[in-house]
Amino acid sequence: MAKGVGFFCFVFRQHERCSVLEANPQENTGRRSRKLVTMDLRTRYLGLDLAHPFMPGASPLDDLDMVLRLEDAGAAAIVMHSLFQEDIEQHGAATDAYVERLLRIKRRVRVPVIASLNGTTAAGWLRYARIIERGGADALELNFYHVATDPTEDGRTVERRLVDIVAVLKESVAIPLAVKLSPFYSALPHLAGELDRIGADGLVLFNRFYQADIDPVHREPVPTLHYSDSSELLMRLRWIAILAGRVRGSLALTGGAHTLLDAVKAVLAGADVVQMVSAIMSRGPAALTDVITGFGRWADEQHYGSLSEMRGAASLARCRNPLDYERANYLQVLRGARNTLSIAGH
C-alpha cells in the first residue's frame, strides 16, 4: 500500500459488517476505494449486539468531545469512568453530575454506553446502581477494588462478600451487570463459577491495582501511575483462556492490549470484547482504529469467516495439551532459561 494511505473503519449499523475504507489524504477528489473486511466481526457482550469487540475501557476518556472522537474512531461501545462511593460520601461529588454526563453521552452516540461503579458498602452498591440504571445506562460494570489488609479476614469471607453484593444487585436492577475482578483471588475459576451461577452477565479481567511507592524522606506512601504495556497482557490471556467455555457470561479483557497482535491473542484466548485504555491515552483514538482495521485484515488473511470461529481457539478447553496452561508451561520456561544461562569465564 502506498505511503500516506490511512485506514478508517466506519460502522454503518450495529448489525452490519465492518467496512474498511482506504483513503489517500493527498487526494482531494473526495473518492475513496472501499475494501470490505469479509470476516464477520460482530460479537455479543452482556446481551448487547456489537459491531466488533473493541472499545475503550473505564477511564477519564468519557468527556463528550473524546467520546465523539472514540465513536468516530470505531468504538463498539463506550465505557464510562467509575463513580466512586468515597467521592460521593467523603468529598461531596454529586451523582447528578455522573448521571447528567451519562445522559449527554446517550443522546449523542449510537453505540451502547456502559456505566461503571466502584462501591465500598453493600448499601452503597445498591443505591448507586439503581441511580445509574434510572439514568439510562445500557449496562453496568461493577468495579470491585478491594485490597485485603486485615489478617483476621480469610479469603472465603472476601469472596463471599463480593458474591453476595452481586447477588443483591442482580435481584434489584434489570440492566446487564459485568463484574470487574482483580487477579488476586486464591481460586479465581471457582469465584468466576459462583458469579456465573448467580447470573452475572459477564466478567472483566482484570482490574489494574495501582501500586504505591514510598517516599523515603517523609516515610509515606506516594501514589504512582504508570500506563500499561503489552507485557501486562500475559496474565490476562492465561485467565481468559482458562475461563473461556466454562462460564456462560461474557468475558472482557482489559489491561495490556495495545497492538493488533495483542487483540488477536485476546480473542483467540476467548475474550468476547477487548477494552483499551493506556494505548488510547498515549496515542489517541487512532490507537483504537488501528487495532480494529488491522484485526479485520489479519483475520481475513488467516481465512477466518467469523469472530465466533476465532474466539477461544487457543483456550484451555480447546488446547491439545491442557497442561500448557498449568504446570507444563512453568517447567518449560525454567528449562529454557537454564539452557540460555551463560557462566562467566566459559
C-alpha positions, 0 to 999 in steps of 0.5 A: 500500500502506498505511503500516506494511505490511512485506514478508517473503519466506519460502522454503518449499523450495529448489525452490519459488517465492518467496512474498511475504507482506504483513503489517500489524504493527498487526494482531494477528489473526495473518492475513496476505494472501499475494501470490505473486511469479509470476516464477520466481526460482530460479537455479543457482550452482556446481551448487547449486539456489537459491531466488533469487540473493541472499545475503550475501557473505564477511564477519564476518556468519557468527556463528550468531545473524546467520546465523539472522537472514540465513536468516530474512531470505531468504538463498539461501545463506550465505557464510562469512568467509575463513580466512586462511593468515597467521592460521593460520601467523603468529598461531596461529588454529586451523582447528578453530575455522573448521571447528567454526563451519562445522559449527554453521552446517550443522546449523542452516540449510537453505540451502547454506553456502559456505566461503571461503579466502584462501591465500598458498602453493600448499601452503597452498591445498591443505591448507586446502581439503581441511580445509574440504571434510572439514568439510562445506562445500557449496562453496568460494570461493577468495579470491585477494588478491594485490597485485603489488609486485615489478617483476621479476614480469610479469603472465603469471607472476601469472596463471599462478600463480593458474591453476595453484593452481586447477588443483591444487585442482580435481584434489584436492577434489570440492566446487564451487570459485568463484574470487574475482578482483580487477579488476586483471588486464591481460586479465581475459576471457582469465584468466576463459577459462583458469579456465573451461577448467580447470573452475572452477565459477564466478567472483566479481567482484570482490574489494574491495582495501582501500586504505591511507592514510598517516599523515603524522606517523609516515610509515606506512601506516594501514589504512582501511575504508570500506563500499561504495556503489552507485557501486562497482557500475559496474565490476562490471556492465561485467565481468559483462556482458562475461563473461556467455555466454562462460564456462560457470561461474557468475558472482557479483557482489559489491561495490556492490549495495545497492538493488533497482535495483542487483540488477536491473542485476546480473542483467540484466548476467548475474550468476547470484547477487548477494552483499551485504555493506556494505548488510547491515552498515549496515542489517541483514538487512532490507537483504537482504529488501528487495532480494529482495521488491522484485526479485520485484515489479519483475520481475513488473511488467516481465512477466518469467516467469523469472530465466533470461529476465532474466539477461544481457539487457543483456550484451555478447553480447546488446547491439545495439551491442557497442561500448557496452561498449568504446570507444563508451561512453568517447567518449560520456561525454567528449562529454557532459561537454564539452557540460555544461562551463560557462566562467566569465564566459559 
